[in-house]
């Protein structure tokens, strides 16, 4: 790493997301090996290997996945580390990989995120995820969807936003997912169907929520000087930052503001030199439709309480909007295998910047992804730019 | 049984309490919220509940006005609580009713001995 070097992303891959027969190690291996193959890099060139994963121990009874993966893909003696930051483990993995290159500790870092979830019942999966909650929240039986329901009601009432605006987020992201061959759901869903689907956490309904998903995604990082030995088509990780907000959700001064989004966004903007007006495409953590509004506002794409108006105006549409949001289909359509999701956001932005997004391709030189952990307890924002 | 909020040296209040306030101040005392009514800030009815949780589960974020027991600093605090039922609206005044078991210990992933399980459900005054 030289003084003028920047951190480059020279490869990216993701497995089919959805209900998979494979277990966690097989999923991680599939994405990791695809990523190396796509970049033309041998496994024994990997110096650092990070695995973003929240719950392989709780879901599958499998721990130590980072060392097992190093063995399975032939990356020994690479340094390994598992990165757990709940739902933002993937984004935290991007931050760890960026740090490893930027610091000079590694000249080739492979990041693989993954989760195996669908073998559990919805109740069991919901409980494992909700185990992040404080004891006073947990004993009340809170779930992440119920936090979303309370926040959505507060947002709609406070800002006089129509319920349909949330449904339009889901409809948009399902539309985008049709063109993503790796998405769990490649099917359009209209607003009427969304508004008539079963209530899960009033006022939110089934289609306001992402599914439970198996899958894995990977990215390969190195100094820009090394990247040029492999390819002319790469992206630069121009800015990345992470931040926390209160663990206990109701202790936040304003339920419609996620402090971690605001803080990490400001940090990523500052590091990259870009601002909200420079972002051409964004992947936001739409685990619940209401989160797309909160992130648009927290990242400066909209004033507080006004994101819903931009969605109504078509501002975030992929083919016609000024700022396409969730061109991949988002977590909503693509799926949300916890540890993989933040990495998969990075994969989408990488593919958009190097022109490999196929039917989802938009014109983009600068892209942003925002990966939210818990209900905003921790957040990672990453800004990438096309190599010039 | 009490529902104790913590007041800190810097005048802030939180429920639950923490070793330090959000500004780093030390705890200075407690306030029993079960002796107060509260106002519903927002609420939901959850129909997909985890093991050991009633279905449906009515939840709310409520705000306690503590102006009658606190002279300076913050005079309100919020809490996430269970509601007796879903017959509420935002802005309703609610009061606590003691409940021995808000959720069945051991049914979910959390170690039963690691925390308490009783508490208060709230219903409109």
Interface residues (C-beta under 8 A of the other chain):
Chain A: X58 X122 X123 X124 X126 X127 X128 X130 X131 X134 X135 X136 X137 X138 X139 X140 X141 X142 X143 X145 X146 X149 X150 X151 X153 X154 X157 X198 X199 X200 X201 X202 X203 X204 X246 X248 X249 X250 X251 X255
Chain B: X14 X15 X16 X22 X41 X42 X43 X44 X45 X46 X47 X48 X49 X50 X51 X52 X53 X54 X57 X59 X60 X61 X78 X79 X80 X81 X82 X86 X90 X102 X103 X108 X109 X110 X114 X115 X116 X117 X119
